[in-house]
Amino acid sequence: MDYIKIVLTSLLSVAALFIIAKIMGHKQMSQLDFFDYIAGITIGSIAAELATELESPVKPLIAMVVYGVITVILTTVTSKLPKMRKIINGTPTIIMNNGKIYRKNMKKAKIDLSEFMVMCRQEGCFNLSDIQTAIFEYNGRLTILPKSTKRPINPEDMNLVPKTQHIGTEVIMDGRILHGNLKRLGLDISWLNKELKCLGYKNAKDVFLGIYNDNNLTVF
């Protein structure tokens, strides 16, 4: 009987965690601010307790809901009140600018020189002399502005206007034709079969992935 209760409370835990996560919104770990990170850990711990709480599963469930509601409220408040955003999330800190490293700001951000070097390399910068400005964001990421002579060249620098590119649309996935996507593109099965024959395929079943982009069909 206890095993059945564990299964049921585990399912309840997963369902509650899924619903609360949906309400709170989707963020990658690197995008979490301080409170979101703490709330995420706490809600996960409560969910684990809920999964094995056989006597009174309502208590941890209520705790999960409370944490979720508080997180949503704080997110709403910080989006509307910039001053509260600074208090709760903190502010970006300039670590380096014009070739000068600010030690006081590094202490304020609680990172040492080794960590700063690692973050620079993670952002693709292996030479500090190439950095114009380095900012430690409130979510723990380092943002780097390279010197103008070190940044990649772009078409605007050469007075070029490249052709606009569009996102490709899948028309075949795992050998199955996506009829809805074909219809939205204004295409039909006869067009698709003709294109596949031109590419050396008998039918869509022989194609793992087919993508339509800029009047071209690319298959894999």
C-alpha positions as CSV (number, residue, x, y, z in Angstrom):
1,M,0.0,0.0,0.0
2,D,2.9,2.4,0.8
3,Y,4.4,1.8,-2.6
4,I,1.1,2.8,-4.3
5,K,1.1,6.0,-2.1
6,I,4.7,6.8,-3.1
7,V,3.8,6.4,-6.8
8,L,0.7,8.7,-6.4
9,T,2.6,11.3,-4.4
10,S,5.5,11.2,-6.9
11,L,3.0,11.8,-9.8
12,L,1.5,14.6,-7.8
13,S,4.9,16.1,-7.3
14,V,5.8,15.9,-11.0
15,A,2.4,17.5,-12.0
16,A,2.7,20.3,-9.4
17,L,6.3,21.0,-10.4
18,F,5.4,21.1,-14.1
19,I,2.5,23.5,-13.6
20,I,4.5,25.8,-11.4
21,A,7.4,25.8,-13.8
22,K,5.0,26.7,-16.6
23,I,3.6,29.6,-14.6
24,M,7.0,30.8,-13.6
25,G,8.3,30.8,-17.2
26,H,11.2,29.2,-19.0
27,K,14.8,30.3,-18.3
28,Q,18.1,28.7,-18.9
29,M,20.4,28.3,-15.9
30,S,22.7,31.0,-17.1
31,Q,19.8,33.4,-17.4
32,L,18.5,32.9,-13.9
33,D,18.8,35.8,-11.5
34,F,19.6,35.3,-7.8
35,F,16.1,34.8,-6.5
36,D,15.0,32.6,-9.4
37,Y,18.0,30.4,-8.7
38,I,17.2,30.1,-5.0
39,A,13.5,29.6,-5.6
40,G,14.3,26.9,-8.2
41,I,16.4,24.9,-5.7
42,T,13.9,25.3,-2.9
43,I,10.9,24.2,-5.1
44,G,12.9,21.2,-6.3
45,S,13.7,20.2,-2.7
46,I,10.0,20.6,-1.7
47,A,9.0,18.5,-4.7
48,A,11.3,15.7,-3.7
49,E,9.8,15.9,-0.2
50,L,6.3,15.8,-1.6
51,A,7.1,12.6,-3.6
52,T,7.8,10.7,-0.4
53,E,5.4,12.4,2.0
54,L,2.7,9.8,2.7
55,E,1.1,11.2,5.7
56,S,0.3,14.8,4.7
57,P,1.4,15.6,1.1
58,V,-0.8,18.7,1.1
59,K,1.7,20.6,3.3
60,P,4.7,20.4,0.9
61,L,2.3,21.0,-2.0
62,I,1.1,24.3,-0.4
63,A,4.8,25.3,0.2
64,M,5.5,24.7,-3.5
65,V,2.6,26.9,-4.6
66,V,3.6,29.7,-2.1
67,Y,7.1,29.8,-3.5
68,G,5.8,29.7,-7.1
69,V,3.4,32.6,-6.4
70,I,6.0,34.7,-4.7
71,T,8.4,34.2,-7.6
72,V,5.7,35.3,-10.1
73,I,4.8,38.3,-8.0
74,L,8.5,39.4,-7.7
75,T,9.0,38.9,-11.4
76,T,6.0,41.1,-12.1
77,V,7.2,43.8,-9.6
78,T,10.7,43.9,-11.0
79,S,9.4,44.2,-14.6
80,K,7.3,47.3,-13.7
81,L,9.5,48.9,-11.0
82,P,13.2,49.5,-12.1
83,K,14.3,50.4,-8.6
84,M,13.0,47.1,-7.2
85,R,14.8,45.3,-10.1
86,K,18.1,46.7,-8.9
87,I,17.4,45.7,-5.3
88,I,16.3,42.2,-6.1
89,N,18.4,41.3,-9.1
90,G,21.4,43.6,-8.6
91,T,23.1,45.7,-11.3
92,P,25.8,45.0,-13.9
93,T,29.4,45.7,-12.8
94,I,32.1,46.9,-15.1
95,I,35.1,44.7,-14.5
96,M,37.4,46.1,-17.2
97,N,37.3,49.2,-19.4
98,N,39.9,50.8,-21.7
99,G,42.6,48.3,-20.7
100,K,42.1,48.8,-17.0
101,I,40.9,46.1,-14.6
102,Y,38.8,47.4,-11.7
103,R,39.8,45.3,-8.6
104,K,37.2,46.9,-6.4
105,N,34.5,45.9,-8.8
106,M,35.8,42.4,-9.0
107,K,35.6,42.1,-5.2
108,K,32.1,43.6,-5.4
109,A,31.1,40.9,-8.0
110,K,32.9,38.3,-5.8
111,I,35.0,36.9,-8.6
112,D,38.8,36.6,-8.7
113,L,41.3,37.1,-11.5
114,S,41.3,33.4,-12.4
115,E,37.6,33.3,-12.7
116,F,37.6,36.4,-14.8
117,M,40.2,34.9,-17.2
118,V,38.0,31.7,-17.5
119,M,34.9,33.8,-18.3
120,C,36.9,35.7,-21.0
121,R,38.0,32.5,-22.6
122,Q,34.4,31.1,-22.5
123,E,33.3,34.2,-24.5
124,G,36.0,33.5,-27.1
125,C,38.5,36.2,-25.9
126,F,41.9,34.8,-25.1
127,N,43.8,38.0,-25.0
128,L,42.8,40.7,-22.5
129,S,44.4,43.4,-24.7
130,D,41.6,42.7,-27.2
131,I,38.9,43.8,-24.7
132,Q,37.4,47.3,-24.8
133,T,34.9,46.7,-22.0
134,A,34.0,43.7,-19.9
135,I,30.8,43.7,-17.8
136,F,29.7,41.2,-15.2
137,E,25.9,40.9,-15.5
138,Y,23.6,40.3,-12.6
139,N,22.8,36.8,-13.9
140,G,26.5,35.7,-13.5
141,R,27.5,36.0,-17.2
142,L,30.3,38.1,-18.5
143,T,29.6,40.4,-21.5
144,I,32.6,41.5,-23.6
145,L,32.8,44.4,-26.0
146,P,36.0,43.8,-28.1
147,K,38.0,46.7,-29.4
148,S,36.9,48.1,-32.8
149,T,40.1,46.8,-34.4
150,K,39.5,43.3,-33.0
151,R,35.8,42.7,-33.7
152,P,34.7,40.6,-36.7
153,I,34.2,42.5,-39.9
154,N,30.6,42.8,-41.1
155,P,29.0,43.7,-44.5
156,E,28.2,47.2,-43.3
157,D,31.9,47.9,-42.8
158,M,32.4,47.1,-46.5
159,N,29.2,49.0,-47.7
160,L,27.6,45.7,-48.7
161,V,23.9,44.8,-48.5
162,P,23.6,41.1,-48.4
163,K,20.4,39.3,-49.4
164,T,17.9,38.8,-46.6
165,Q,17.8,35.3,-45.3
166,H,14.8,33.5,-43.9
167,I,14.3,30.7,-41.4
168,G,13.8,27.3,-43.1
169,T,10.6,25.4,-42.7
170,E,10.5,21.6,-42.3
171,V,8.4,19.8,-44.9
172,I,9.7,16.3,-44.1
173,M,10.7,14.8,-40.8
174,D,11.6,11.2,-40.2
175,G,10.3,10.3,-43.6
176,R,6.9,11.9,-42.9
177,I,5.5,14.8,-45.0
178,L,4.3,17.7,-42.9
179,H,1.2,18.7,-44.8
180,G,0.4,21.6,-42.6
181,N,3.8,23.3,-43.3
182,L,3.5,22.6,-47.1
183,K,0.1,24.3,-47.1
184,R,1.3,27.3,-45.2
185,L,4.1,27.7,-47.8
186,G,1.6,27.5,-50.6
187,L,3.1,24.2,-51.9
188,D,1.6,20.8,-52.6
189,I,2.5,17.1,-52.7
190,S,3.1,17.1,-56.5
191,W,5.7,19.9,-56.1
192,L,7.4,18.0,-53.3
193,N,7.5,14.7,-55.2
194,K,8.9,16.5,-58.3
195,E,11.7,18.2,-56.2
196,L,12.5,14.8,-54.5
197,K,12.9,13.1,-57.9
198,C,15.2,15.9,-59.0
199,L,17.3,15.2,-56.0
200,G,17.4,11.5,-56.6
201,Y,14.8,10.3,-54.1
202,K,11.9,8.1,-54.9
203,N,9.6,9.3,-52.1
204,A,9.6,11.1,-48.8
205,K,10.1,7.9,-46.9
206,D,13.8,7.9,-48.1
207,V,14.4,11.4,-46.5
208,F,15.3,11.9,-42.9
209,L,14.8,15.7,-43.0
210,G,13.6,18.1,-45.7
211,I,13.8,21.8,-45.2
212,Y,12.4,24.5,-47.6
213,N,14.2,27.8,-47.6
214,D,14.4,30.6,-50.2
215,N,12.7,28.6,-52.9
216,N,15.0,25.6,-52.4
217,L,14.5,22.2,-50.8
218,T,17.4,20.8,-48.8
219,V,17.3,17.2,-47.8
220,F,19.3,15.1,-45.3
